[in-house]
């Protein structure tokens, strides 16, 4: 578990990165965002992460990396910068929206390939479905939000991957699980 100080630091990094993108700062400014503030061993570990933005309780963007060769702080900085304008499902965040946004960060554990879908614990695990060149990921909190059971979670991950709802049953499909520590403002 992240300490309160580490949680605040990650939220700061995400927020400042979103602000930098929205106000036209270059991506190179992220180095400064990630290198200032507190540094702890947990924040320096290489880790995948997602940054999710909400506006008035509604999803406003979510992007991230399942795995990253960069420190968690650097990954959050880059992901915050990208989610402000690169989530194809939404228009880029406007400067007028900045004060209305709520930030959520999901710091991910390494992926673990499963052999049996019974290993998936809904609410504890996120899943990645790989079917050929198609890949779909759902964070653990998504299944909880929509009250999905294991089967629904698998089917929706297949939909996200752009494959048939039952593609998870095929022997050529790979299923990975991971956990996420969620940090909310």
ZABA-61586 format. One line per 3 residues: number of its first residue (from 1); their letters; for each residue x, y negated, z negated of C-alpha. Coordinates in steps of 0.1 Angstrom, whole numbers. Layout:
// ZABA-61586
NUM> a> X:Y:Z; ...
END
This chain:
// ZABA-61586
1> xxx> 0:0:0; 12:-35:8; 16:-59:-20
4> xxx> -6:-90:-21; 24:-111:-11; 31:-88:19
7> xxx> -5:-89:30; -5:-127:28; 27:-128:48
10> xxx> 13:-106:76; -19:-127:78; 3:-158:80
13> xxx> 23:-143:108; -8:-133:128; -25:-167:123
16> xxx> 5:-187:133; 10:-165:164; -26:-170:174
19> xxx> -23:-207:169; 10:-208:189; -7:-192:219
22> xxx> -38:-213:217; -19:-245:215; 4:-236:244
25> xxx> 36:-227:226; 59:-204:245; 61:-167:236
28> xxx> 97:-173:225; 84:-193:195; 73:-159:180
31> xxx> 108:-152:168; 107:-181:144; 72:-171:132
34> xxx> 84:-136:124; 118:-146:109; 104:-171:84
37> xxx> 86:-163:52; 92:-133:30; 109:-102:41
40> xxx> 106:-68:24; 117:-33:35; 80:-25:44
43> xxx> 77:-55:66; 110:-47:83; 101:-11:92
46> xxx> 93:-3:128; 55:1:130; 26:-1:154
49> xxx> -1:-26:145; -33:-41:158; -46:-76:152
52> xxx> -83:-81:153; -101:-114:155; -136:-120:143
55> xxx> -158:-151:148; -190:-154:127; -187:-117:119
58> xxx> -185:-106:156; -155:-91:174; -135:-118:192
61> xxx> -105:-97:203; -84:-68:193; -50:-57:207
64> xxx> -20:-39:194; 6:-12:198; 3:24:186
67> xxx> 40:25:182; 66:-2:183; 104:-4:182
70> xxx> 101:-38:164; 96:-46:128; 60:-48:115
73> xxx> 63:-86:112; 76:-89:148; 48:-65:161
76> xxx> 21:-85:143; 36:-118:157; 35:-105:193
79> xxx> 1:-89:189; -14:-120:174; 0:-140:203
82> xxx> -15:-116:228; -49:-112:213; -55:-149:215
85> xxx> -57:-147:253; -50:-113:267; -80:-91:255
88> xxx> -97:-87:289; -131:-83:272; -131:-119:260
91> xxx> -123:-154:272; -91:-168:257; -95:-183:222
94> xxx> -101:-221:223; -84:-245:199; -119:-255:186
97> xxx> -124:-219:174; -92:-215:153; -108:-225:120
100> xxx> -138:-201:126; -116:-170:132; -110:-143:106
103> xxx> -79:-121:111; -77:-84:103; -44:-64:107
106> xxx> -42:-27:110; -7:-14:102; -4:21:117
109> xxx> 13:52:106; 32:73:132; 10:95:155
112> xxx> 4:131:146; -7:155:173; -35:178:161
115> xxx> -43:214:171; -78:214:156; -104:186:156
118> xxx> -112:197:120; -80:178:110; -97:145:118
121> xxx> -110:128:87; -136:102:97; -128:69:80
124> xxx> -93:79:72; -79:87:106; -78:68:139
127> xxx> -76:88:170; -58:86:204; -71:107:233
130> xxx> -47:114:261; -62:130:293; -38:128:322
133> xxx> -30:92:328; -59:81:307; -55:70:270
136> xxx> -81:57:245; -76:46:210; -101:39:182
139> xxx> -90:26:148; -102:44:116; -125:15:106
142> xxx> -145:17:139; -160:51:130; -170:37:96
145> xxx> -186:5:111; -208:25:135; -215:54:111
148> xxx> -201:80:135; -195:116:127; -164:134:140
151> xxx> -181:144:173; -193:109:180; -158:95:172
154> xxx> -142:119:196; -168:112:223; -164:74:220
157> xxx> -126:77:221; -130:96:254; -153:68:267
160> xxx> -126:43:257; -101:64:277; -123:63:307
163> xxx> -129:100:308; -160:122:303; -174:123:268
166> xxx> -165:160:264; -129:156:278; -116:162:242
169> xxx> -126:198:246; -103:205:275; -69:222:268
172> xxx> -51:196:289; -63:168:267; -41:158:238
175> xxx> -55:144:205; -35:124:180; -44:110:147
178> xxx> -30:82:126; -39:63:95; -40:25:92
181> xxx> -37:2:63; -62:-26:69; -54:-61:58
184> xx> -82:-86:59; -83:-123:52
END
